Amino acid sequence: MSEAKDNKNITIDDVYEEVSEWHINTGDIKVVAKRLPGGFRTLKWLGMSIWSILFLGPYVQFNGAQAILFDLPQRQFNIFHVTIYPQDIWMLSLTLLFFAILLAAVTSIAGRVFCGYFCFQTVWTDIFTWIEGKIEGDTPQKAIKFDKAPWTLNKASRKILKHTLWLLIGLFTGISFVAWFTDAFQLWHDLFSFQVSLTAIIIIAAFTGGTYLFAGFMREQVCFWLCPYARLQGVMYDQDTILPSYDVERGEPRGRVKKGEDFSARGSCVDCNVCVAVCPTGIDIRKGQQEGCITCGLCIDACDSIMDKVKQPRGLIRYASFKELHHNAPVIPLYKRFRVIIYGLILLLALSGIIYGFTHLSATEFKVVHERQPLYVMLSDGSIQNKYTVKLLNKTKNAIKIHFEIEGIEGASLHELTDMTIAPGKVVPVTALVRVPAEQLNADIIPIVFKGQIENSEMTISYESMFMSPKKQELLN
């Protein structure tokens, strides 16, 4: 960098412009990433391990049943001892909002870390390329040499093994996905007995083929051309977002290093290209932030290992913000960033709603609908009768028996509805008649309350409705 400063015709802006020229790999070059150990590689494996839940989750049992089951035919989500029905769909909406805003918040703080550590495409691609490396060569040079080698029995057997393992992983992915929506053990029984439904077969086949194609062949091209998140990330970044970045002022001018060479007259970058070799999308981070960067940090591990060898300080490539690198500005705390504050408030509200929903889930869903035709009936004894349809959903795992009463009007009596037994997960509509002596009616519309007491429980349910009556003058006549 000192050479650039000494030359009056060259400025730091010229250096930035020179290193910022980059191109997108359109698939004409196969990216074979080198694997190096390091802190970010370990973190990446830990993040990827979360996806083991996809394979193991459906087989977890709770009280003799599948712990988590999204039962679409029965229109219910069973999560351990909690059952969520369509009536509680607002909780699902808040959950989706929470994760959508969380993704935006994380992106505004630290870039596409979701892509680098948790994304389905990234994780499966990493597994597929790891298998490919073990079978065909664990370095780019070995992999390229293997591909160019003439076909032999050894090469054919390795290719067959690789693609077989890829297809098996895709197959297990599809089966595991379907297992979340049906009894997991029954699904395997149906598969081996050839009794599985056509819908399940189509879904499993789609996941198998999609995983095999995207993770095995398209790889980083999915991130470049198919993923909408890559297109949206630009509006989520700002100058305080920390991203894997190359310190141009420290690194340039770059060049090969010789043993014992003094770094005072040159930059710290030794132009080894290891940061490019380890990148899963094949970009050169030294040319600036790019669309293909999934902020996995593997280039940081690679560069730090080289800096250790040449006895230079680590951090030539590091997580840093635009302001830090270009203006030497201090990092702004998260609580002072307006965008993060807004995201945080939305997350807090959504999470509060989700917690409230789960802690206030009722055992039943109770609704009373007043019949409109007719609004009321005058009986021979002079009393007024209204007709209602009572709908009750049992959201528990056991049958419940409920005793009903009516409140709100003195002398009101409830007919055709006293006790009701409801099976688990069932909605039972029942007709109820409410009769009131005419002398107890002093208005056209009077509020009444249907109350139910669940047997062997202290839980009560209630629903406020209206009792319709003729005009008071008509009653007097």
Residue pairs with C-beta under 8 A, 6 or more apart in sequence:
1 15
1 249
1 250
1 252
1 253
1 266
1 267
2 264
2 265
2 266
3 253
3 265
3 266
4 10
4 11
4 12
4 14
4 15
4 252
4 253
12 248
12 249
15 248
15 249
15 252
16 248
16 288
19 246
19 248
19 252
19 286
19 287
19 288
20 287
20 288
21 287
22 283
22 284
22 287
22 288
22 290
24 224
24 290
24 291
24 292
25 31
25 220
25 221
25 224
25 281
25 282
25 283
25 292
26 221
26 224
27 218
27 221
29 282
30 147
31 219
31 220
31 279
31 280
31 281
31 282
32 129
32 140
32 143
32 144
33 129
33 140
33 277
33 278
33 279
33 280
33 282
33 298
34 139
34 140
34 274
34 277
34 278
34 302
35 41
35 130
35 133
35 138
35 278
36 274
36 278
36 298
36 301
36 302
36 305
37 301
38 298
38 300
38 301
38 302
38 304
38 305
39 297
39 301
40 296
40 297
40 298
40 300
40 301
41 298
41 301
43 117
43 297
44 116
44 117
44 126
44 296
44 297
44 298
47 116
47 117
47 118
47 123
48 117
48 118
48 123
48 126
48 127
50 118
51 118
51 120
51 123
54 173
54 176
54 177
55 172
55 173
55 176
57 67
57 68
57 176
57 180
58 66
58 68
58 69
58 176
58 179
58 180
58 184
59 66
59 179
59 184
59 185
60 66
60 67
60 68
61 67
62 80
62 81
63 81
65 78
66 78
66 183
66 184
67 79
67 80
68 78
68 79
68 80
68 180
69 77
69 78
69 180
69 181
69 182
69 183
70 77
70 78
70 180
70 181
71 77
71 78
71 181
71 182
72 181
74 425
75 85
75 86
76 83
76 84
76 85
76 425
77 83
77 84
77 92
78 84
81 397
82 358
82 361
83 395
83 396
83 397
83 425
84 91
84 92
84 361
85 365
85 393
85 395
85 425
87 365
87 393
88 357
88 361
90 353
90 357
91 353
91 354
91 357
91 358
94 350
94 353
94 354
94 357
95 350
95 354
97 346
97 350
98 347
98 350
98 351
98 354
101 343
101 346
101 347
101 350
102 347
103 114
103 229
104 236
104 343
105 340
105 343
105 344
105 347
106 113
106 114
107 113
107 114
107 233
107 236
107 237
107 241
108 236
108 237
108 238
108 241
108 337
108 339
108 340
108 343
109 241
109 242
109 334
109 340
110 241
110 242
110 243
110 295
110 319
111 233
111 237
111 241
111 242
111 243
111 244
111 293
111 295
112 229
112 230
112 233
112 293
112 294
112 295
113 295
114 229
115 122
115 223
115 227
115 229
115 230
115 294
115 295
115 296
116 122
116 294
116 295
116 296
116 297
117 296
119 294
121 214
121 215
121 222
121 223
121 227
122 223
122 280
122 294
122 296
124 169
124 173
124 211
124 214
124 215
125 214
125 215
125 219
125 220
125 280
126 280
127 169
127 215
128 166
128 169
128 215
128 216
128 219
129 219
129 280
131 162
131 165
131 166
132 143
132 162
133 139
133 143
135 158
135 161
135 162
136 142
136 143
136 146
136 147
136 158
136 162
137 143
137 145
137 146
140 277
146 155
146 158
149 155
163 216
166 211
166 212
166 215
166 216
167 208
167 212
169 211
170 207
170 208
170 209
170 210
170 211
170 212
170 215
171 204
171 208
173 207
173 208
173 211
174 203
174 204
174 205
174 206
174 207
174 208
174 211
175 187
175 188
175 191
175 204
177 203
177 204
177 207
178 187
178 200
178 203
178 204
179 187
182 200
187 196
187 200
189 195
190 196
190 197
190 200
214 222
218 226
219 280
220 280
220 281
220 282
220 292
223 230
223 281
223 292
223 294
224 230
224 281
224 291
224 292
230 291
237 243
238 337
238 339
239 321
239 322
239 323
240 321
240 322
240 323
240 331
240 332
240 337
241 321
241 322
242 319
242 320
242 321
242 331
243 289
243 293
243 295
243 319
243 320
243 321
244 285
244 293
244 295
244 296
244 297
244 299
244 300
244 317
244 318
244 319
245 285
245 289
245 317
245 318
245 319
245 320
245 322
245 325
246 269
246 275
246 285
246 286
246 288
246 316
246 317
247 315
247 316
247 317
247 318
247 320
247 325
248 286
248 325
249 325
250 267
250 268
250 316
251 267
251 268
251 269
251 286
251 316
252 267
252 269
253 266
253 267
254 266
254 267
254 269
254 270
254 271
254 286
255 266
255 267
255 269
255 270
255 271
256 270
256 271
257 263
257 270
257 310
263 312
268 307
268 310
268 312
268 313
268 316
269 286
269 316
270 306
270 310
272 306
273 284
274 302
274 303
274 305
274 306
275 284
275 285
275 286
275 299
275 302
275 303
275 317
276 282
276 283
276 284
276 285
276 299
277 302
278 298
278 299
278 301
278 302
279 285
279 298
279 299
280 294
280 296
280 298
281 292
281 293
281 294
282 292
283 290
283 292
283 293
285 293
285 299
285 317
286 317
297 319
299 317
300 317
300 318
300 319
302 317
303 314
303 316
303 317
304 314
304 315
304 317
307 313
307 314
307 315
307 316
308 314
321 329
321 331
323 329
323 331
323 332
324 330
324 331
334 340
335 341
361 395
362 395
362 461
363 394
363 395
363 396
363 400
363 454
363 459
364 392
364 393
364 394
364 395
364 396
364 400
364 402
364 422
364 452
364 454
364 461
365 392
365 393
365 395
365 427
366 390
366 391
366 392
366 393
366 450
366 452
366 461
366 462
366 463
367 390
367 391
367 392
367 463
368 388
368 389
368 390
368 391
368 432
368 450
368 463
368 465
369 388
369 389
369 391
370 386
370 387
370 388
370 465
370 466
370 468
371 386
371 387
371 388
371 389
375 386
375 468
376 384
376 385
376 386
376 468
376 469
376 470
377 384
377 385
377 386
377 387
378 384
378 385
378 470
379 385
379 435
382 437
382 438
383 435
383 436
383 437
383 438
384 435
384 436
384 438
384 441
384 467
384 469
384 470
385 433
385 434
385 435
385 436
386 433
386 434
386 467
386 468
387 431
387 432
387 433
388 431
388 432
388 433
388 434
388 450
388 465
389 429
389 430
389 431
389 432
390 404
390 417
390 420
390 429
390 430
390 431
390 432
390 450
391 427
391 428
391 429
391 430
392 402
392 420
392 422
392 427
392 428
392 430
392 452
392 461
393 422
393 425
393 426
393 427
394 400
394 422
394 423
394 424
394 425
394 426
394 428
395 425
396 424
397 424
398 424
399 421
399 422
399 423
399 424
400 421
400 422
400 454
400 455
400 457
401 419
401 420
401 421
401 422
401 454
401 455
402 419
402 420
402 421
402 422
402 452
402 453
402 454
402 455
402 461
403 418
403 419
403 452
403 453
403 455
404 414
404 417
404 418
404 419
404 420
404 432
404 450
404 451
404 452
405 414
405 450
405 451
405 452
405 453
406 412
406 413
406 414
406 434
406 448
406 449
406 450
406 451
407 448
407 449
407 451
408 446
408 447
408 448
408 449
408 467
409 436
409 440
409 441
409 446
409 448
409 467
410 440
411 436
411 437
411 440
412 434
412 435
412 436
412 440
412 448
412 467
413 434
413 435
413 436
414 432
414 433
414 434
415 432
415 433
415 434
415 435
416 430
416 431
416 432
416 433
417 430
417 431
417 432
417 433
420 428
420 430
420 452
422 428
432 450
434 448
434 467
436 467
436 469
438 469
438 475
441 469
441 472
441 475
442 472
443 469
443 472
444 468
444 469
444 470
444 471
444 472
445 466
445 467
445 468
445 469
446 466
446 467
446 469
447 464
447 465
447 466
447 467
448 464
448 465
448 466
448 467
449 462
449 463
449 464
449 465
450 462
450 463
450 464
450 465
451 460
451 461
451 462
452 460
452 461
452 462
453 460
454 460
454 461
469 475
